[in-house]
Amino acid sequence: MIRLDLTADPRWLDLGHGVRIKVAAPLTTAIMIAARNDAAIRDMPADASEEAKALAFAKVVARRVILEWEGVGDAEGNPIEPTPAGIDALMECYPIFEAFQLRYVAKGIALDAEKNASAPLPNGISAGASDIARLAKDDALNAPRS
């Protein structure tokens, strides 16, 4: 079942370590498309690691959706407002990056992952396909013994 969140109201997410962020809305198709087309993603080297790609993508998405935050300060501990550079620095903090990925990004792309687990169509190319390993095992078990 697909659960649609029809509210586009900003919401607070707790990222741990005393950090909360207020995000513009749930991760939408528009945000995903804009992030994928961002120069920071588009211009990444083809041989960039998956980790580098994930971090870059998280930064791009975070810059687009973080409206406010709590528990983030400068080197002296004074609260600071979110800026693109500040958001990038926040995403460099591994526990915060992981929490953002799990609590915001992953929820937005979970539906995309679900489609990969769909059953094959009854009239698709895998319809009527045999389990070759099972058939070979059954043949071996049922073969006459000499």
Beta strands, then each sheet from edge to edge (+ up, - down):
strand 1: 11-16
strand 2: 19-23
strand 3: 66-70
sheet 1: 1+ 2- 3+
end
